[in-house]
Amino acid sequence: MQDLTALTEAAQTEITQCSNLNELSNLKAKYLGKKSSLTAFYGTLKELPPEERPAFGQALNEAKQKLEAMVQEQEEKIRQRLWNAQSQNQIDLTLPGICSDIGSLHPLTLVMREIEDIFLSMGFEIAEGYDIEDEFHNFDALNTPPDHPSRNLADTFFLRDGNLLRTQTSTVQVRVMEKYAPPIRIISPGRCYRNDKADASHSPVFHQVEGLVVDERTTLADMKDALQNFAKLMFGEKVRTRIRPHFFPFTEPSAEMDMSCTICEGKGCRVCKNTGWLELCGAGMVDPAVFDFLKIDSEKYTGYAFGLGIDRIAMMKYDIPDLRILYENDLRVLRQFR
């Protein structure tokens, strides 16, 4: 009984001095919870002589009820005090409101949507595919030989089941040609994956948009016209373009298109390495061997394909010096696109 009285008095003192709802909740658990000292007293009832149990049990119940009432009363006092303090600082509805921050689209999303809009205006359709592909759609159907360096583990992420993370969105073009007969006029934007170490110009995850046109009497001049129109719509009428010979396994002839540097307007700067030119995309006429893989009559149909790096276009368009900035989610950068 002496221990119970001492416990009750200590609880009363702490509860009446408490001025915080969080502290009051802790005190309630301390003195009235399942593992509290008061609850432990109920376990000692069986150790008392039978004639003493009723009196001690009644004292326990009274102490518990008293502490519960004190906790409730103190909680009401604290809440009333908080309400009074808040009432003294009421909001003046005649004052201007506090505007919350407005979110924005990521620069990569902005660029991807702009690219899509440009090609949609040129009569293209958008096709989507799988991030996980098999070797046939990623390599074989694109005329990539078995000993090509891109098939190595050093360049491609292979999975345990024999599949891989696509290294290019050209896989979507293959699937479209498998499913639909010409004429075909599509772009396929999406993520790609290559085993590259992240630095200022490389990332293991990046974004591409591949284009494909297959029709009768499609020529290299059609490809050049489409890409030049895209460059002017994307970067402005002042931009200049040039085409250089190149090699890709799935196009013949193959080419790369450059555009005049958007920073120095072709005069030469650190971004273009003082050449005045920036690489825009790889392109070329679809190799007849690709058509043969996919049962398309290469005597009747011709086509061209191209691949644009969305990340690189975003860097050129917004003067971003390091590719990693696009993936760090730095709010100081993202707020500039609101």
Secondary structure, DSSP 8 states (H G I E B T S, - for coil): -HHHHHHHHHHHHHHHH---HHHHHHHHHHHHSTTSHHHHHHTTGGGS-TTTHHHHHHHHHHHHHHHHHHHHHHHHHHHHHHHHHHHTT---TTS-----------HHHHHHHHHHHHHHHTT-EE----SEE-HHHHTGGGT--TT-GGGSTTTS-B-TTS-EE-SSTHHHHHHHHHHS-S-EEEEEEEEEE------SS--SEEEEEEEEEEETT--HHHHHHHHHHHHHHHH-TT--EEEEEEEETTEEEEEEEEEE-TTTTTS--TTTTTSSEEEEEEEEEE-HHHHHHTT--TTT-EEEEEEEEHHHHHHHHHT-S-GGGGGS--HHHHGGG-
